[in-house]
């Protein structure tokens, strides 16, 4: 079986600009949630969010490019630039054999939010001619190809909040199938608009806690919903043979990947987490590992009552007696929920856990829920030798993705 390794990482998240800053922020355990002036002005039911640190898109991407692209594409390009630089991809790589697979749940949300009122108020003749390319979910993947010259397979995956992890799975499979030598993979989302926040709030998914500092609290007894975030995570994957051939240093191995569907409900998971169990078991089988070989799980852990409880039961079912020896965390207490970007960013964090032998604490976990029968790391990070890490991502529609990462 072709071994697929990670050779580059890039991220822009509410915890920090770049991989190192994001990792430092996650380990510090201080939430990135803040009162959001734009949401206040829009009068949304929830007015806190987790936004990425401010940046000048005109300066970093070029004024012409930035004005023709939605914010989600800005974020994807910045993360991809870091990942490609980190991987040391250069002119010696056959660009015909470099692919891109990106996940996004919403795509150009800001473009939709701004152009539809423009259409209503000013008429059809004033709709921007850039509306379509700006809002299309595949634009970010296409722009990464344009910026890098990658002419291999170019795909966009939408499995809602599992999209980033699903993109890694698809990219890994392209490499195993021999369809590419290198695949730039990841997830991106920039959906913090008045419309989207109002919609998530109306369906009861968002925290109504007025205290931003404690609103995102995965696995806590007082959790009441997630805090909406934005960001991008990008990884460079390649076959081990290709990486060695160009002298690249592998950072981790995508040892296993599993996918499943709940086939249950448009938004709610089944109480027993049966679909998540399937995804985790399939990822373990794909990696040829047993539950006892996993030392750490970066959980989906959104901070919603139903999802956290269902995931906890699913982990207990999938891991059996080994559950008590697995250190579990959710990094969404710091970053908020990055939706389609979450799976990619959390895969990056899992790789950094492997590298440093440390499990981040779950921010804001002050009153453990007695129904969450897991060893959830709270407070300070826990130093722990790690042989293998599993990262979970679950999306609306009942779409589940689990990844197993090894050194």
Secondary structure, DSSP 8 states (H G I E B T S, - for coil): ---EEEEEEEEEETTEESHHHHHHHHHHT----EE-HHHHHHT-S--EEB------HHHHH-HHHHHTS-HHHHHHHHHHHHHHHHHT--TTS-GGGEEEEEE-SS-SHHHHHHHHHHHHHH-GGGS-TTHHHHH-TTHHHHHHHHHHT--S-EEEE--GGGHHHHHHHHHHHHHHTTS-SEEEEEEEE----HHHHHHHHHTT-B---S-HHHH--TTBTT---B-BB-EEEEEEEEEHHHHHHTT----EEEEEEEEEE--S-SS---TT-HHHHHHHHHHHHHHT--GGG--EEE----S-HHHHHHHHHHHHHHHGGGGGG-EEE-THHHH-B-GGGHHHHHHHHHHHHHHHTEE--BTT--SB-TT--SEE-BSS-EE---SEEEEEEEETTTEEEEEEEE-
